[in-house]
Amino acid sequence: MESKFAHVIVFFLLATSFETLMARKENDGLEVIELLKEFESDLMCKGKLSWPELIGVPTKLAKEIIEKENSLITNVQILLNGSPVTLDFSCNRVRLFDNILGYVVDMPMVR
């Protein structure tokens, strides 16, 4: 019972300090908005970004089509469906997930 009470107290202390931090951020409103706009413009990728029509197409042909339709794509990775991947984002990378027969099974997109 005592440990539950201690957890409740810690939760309320953290919650009140979080509100204080958020109030500080609101005072810097213009700076925060400018930083967000700059960040969003950096993430805006150019050209075609997804190819739903390539599901069921042989993977090597799909790779050629993607490179032809968006010259900014410089890294087309061919991976077996279900392979582990990193969660980072890159405007120049497309991951093609294929099955053991070599056909695209997931919609290729900039990831």
Protein Blocks (a to p, Z undefined) as FASTA:
>chain_A
ZZmmmmmmmmmmmmmmmmmmmmmmmmmmmmmmmmmmmmmmmmmcghjfbdfklgoiafkl
mmmmmmmmmmkbmbdcdddehiacdfbdcfkbccddddfkopafbdcddZZ
